């Protein structure tokens, strides 16, 4: 008598379904992920729409950045091209025994930041007739620091490469989060500068996590956290996004302010002009020969 093994087809069907789900990039969402989904959808709409952002391949920002209140401190900051909080601390140490003139107004330096998918960046800062450059092509990074008298191109350090590889794409971690392999969970609601905001935990494919706060009314990103190494210690960092303006239908913040735990003051970047999809030559990011 022939006996039909009924367990095999069931097991095979389950395996096929699992394979299809995996191939399609699906996964079972936990309650916190499900709670975040409608917020993410509204955030995408508030920022101009997912399709509009997908059409953005490159972007250019120009404006001024806060380099500190002392000209010598600003020069040191531009010379090293490191986070300004770290530079301020170094400048204070360097000037600890110097005669200090009366406080000067905050020095704002012209900058141009060019971005291209995926994660390519080129930052140019002008100071006293010279131009400092810091660029990353998605794999390698280089810098030019004429304010130290270094007129030859230098490669990124291992720490600089690590930070560059972890930076968000030009549309941030929330837009098209699933396509980027990010997992987003709703942590709760917290005040940010006197307004309620959703706190969303974003976990990247490599397991790194950070938080993004989205205003409950405007549904725009208003705060992002991270870490920065200073004096051998990892310190929490918060960046605030303000003064949103529409550029070609995309909502883009025109004032960014960053604060580092344990460091007085903050870093401000004012964006005066935004160009969507500028034509950028590949050589803009590649290390010069």
Residue pairs with C-beta under 8 A, 6 or more apart in sequence:
21 27
25 178
29 37
30 185
32 185
32 186
32 187
32 201
33 183
33 184
33 185
33 186
35 185
35 186
36 184
36 185
36 186
36 198
36 200
39 186
39 198
39 200
39 214
39 219
40 174
40 177
40 184
40 200
42 219
43 174
43 175
43 214
43 219
43 220
43 221
44 50
44 53
44 174
44 175
45 219
46 218
46 219
46 220
46 251
47 53
47 175
47 220
47 221
47 250
47 251
48 246
48 249
48 250
48 251
49 249
50 175
50 176
52 249
52 250
53 171
53 175
53 176
53 250
54 176
55 277
56 170
56 171
56 250
56 276
56 277
57 116
57 117
57 277
58 114
58 115
58 116
58 117
58 170
58 277
58 278
58 279
58 280
59 114
59 115
59 116
59 170
59 274
59 275
59 276
59 277
59 278
60 112
60 113
60 114
60 115
60 274
60 275
60 278
60 280
61 111
61 112
61 113
61 115
61 271
61 273
61 274
62 110
62 111
62 112
62 113
62 271
62 272
62 273
63 110
63 111
63 254
63 269
63 270
63 271
63 272
63 273
64 108
64 109
64 110
64 111
64 269
64 270
64 272
65 84
65 108
65 109
65 111
65 125
65 267
65 268
65 269
65 270
66 84
66 106
66 107
66 108
66 267
66 268
66 269
67 73
67 74
67 77
67 78
67 84
67 106
67 107
67 108
67 109
67 127
68 74
68 77
68 84
68 87
68 88
68 91
68 106
68 107
69 103
69 104
69 105
69 106
69 107
70 91
70 95
70 100
70 103
70 104
70 107
71 104
71 107
72 91
72 95
73 87
73 88
73 91
73 92
73 95
74 107
74 109
74 127
75 127
75 128
75 147
76 87
76 90
76 91
76 94
76 147
77 84
77 87
77 88
77 91
78 109
78 125
78 127
78 132
78 145
78 147
79 132
79 145
79 147
79 148
80 87
80 90
80 145
80 148
81 123
81 125
81 132
81 134
81 143
81 145
83 228
83 230
83 260
83 267
84 267
85 228
85 230
85 237
85 258
85 260
85 263
85 265
85 267
86 228
86 230
88 263
88 265
89 230
89 231
89 263
108 270
109 125
109 126
109 127
110 125
110 126
111 123
111 124
111 125
111 126
111 269
112 123
112 124
113 121
113 122
113 123
113 124
114 121
114 122
114 123
114 278
114 280
114 284
115 121
115 170
116 170
116 280
116 285
117 169
117 170
118 138
118 169
119 136
119 138
119 164
119 165
119 167
119 169
120 136
120 137
120 138
120 285
121 134
121 135
121 136
121 164
121 167
121 285
122 133
122 134
122 135
122 136
122 280
122 284
122 285
123 133
123 134
123 135
124 131
124 132
124 133
125 131
125 132
126 132
127 147
128 147
130 146
130 147
131 144
131 146
132 143
132 144
132 145
132 146
132 147
133 142
133 143
133 144
134 141
134 142
134 143
134 144
135 141
135 142
135 143
135 284
135 285
135 286
135 287
136 156
136 164
136 167
136 285
137 285
137 286
137 287
138 285
140 155
140 156
140 161
140 287
141 155
141 156
141 160
141 161
141 164
142 153
142 154
142 155
142 156
142 287
142 288
143 153
143 154
143 156
144 150
144 151
144 152
144 153
144 154
145 154
153 287
153 288
155 287
156 164
159 229
166 204
166 208
169 180
172 212
172 221
172 224
173 180
173 182
173 202
173 204
173 210
173 212
174 182
174 184
174 200
174 202
174 212
174 214
174 221
177 183
177 184
177 202
180 204
180 205
181 204
181 205
182 202
182 203
182 204
182 205
183 202
183 203
184 200
184 201
184 202
184 203
185 200
185 201
185 203
186 198
186 199
186 200
186 201
187 199
187 200
187 201
187 211
188 198
188 199
189 196
189 197
189 198
189 199
189 216
190 196
190 197
190 199
190 213
191 197
192 213
192 215
192 222
192 223
192 240
193 222
193 240
195 215
195 216
195 217
195 222
196 215
196 216
196 217
197 213
197 214
197 215
197 216
197 222
197 223
198 213
198 214
198 216
199 211
199 212
199 213
200 211
200 212
200 213
200 214
201 209
201 210
201 211
202 209
202 210
202 211
202 212
203 209
210 224
210 225
210 226
211 223
211 224
211 225
212 221
212 223
212 224
213 221
213 222
213 223
213 224
214 220
214 221
214 222
215 222
218 244
220 241
220 244
220 251
220 253
221 241
221 253
222 240
222 241
222 242
223 238
223 239
223 240
223 241
224 238
224 239
224 241
225 236
225 237
225 238
225 239
226 236
226 237
226 238
226 239
227 234
227 235
227 236
227 237
228 234
228 235
228 237
228 260
229 235
230 260
230 262
230 263
235 260
235 261
235 262
235 263
236 260
236 261
237 258
237 259
237 260
237 261
238 258
238 259
239 256
239 257
239 258
240 256
240 257
240 258
240 259
241 253
241 255
241 256
242 253
242 254
242 255
242 256
242 257
243 253
243 254
243 255
244 251
244 252
244 253
244 254
245 251
245 252
245 254
246 252
247 274
247 276
248 276
250 276
252 271
252 274
253 271
254 270
254 271
254 272
254 274
255 268
255 269
255 270
255 271
256 268
256 269
256 271
257 266
257 267
257 268
257 269
258 266
258 267
258 268
259 266
259 267
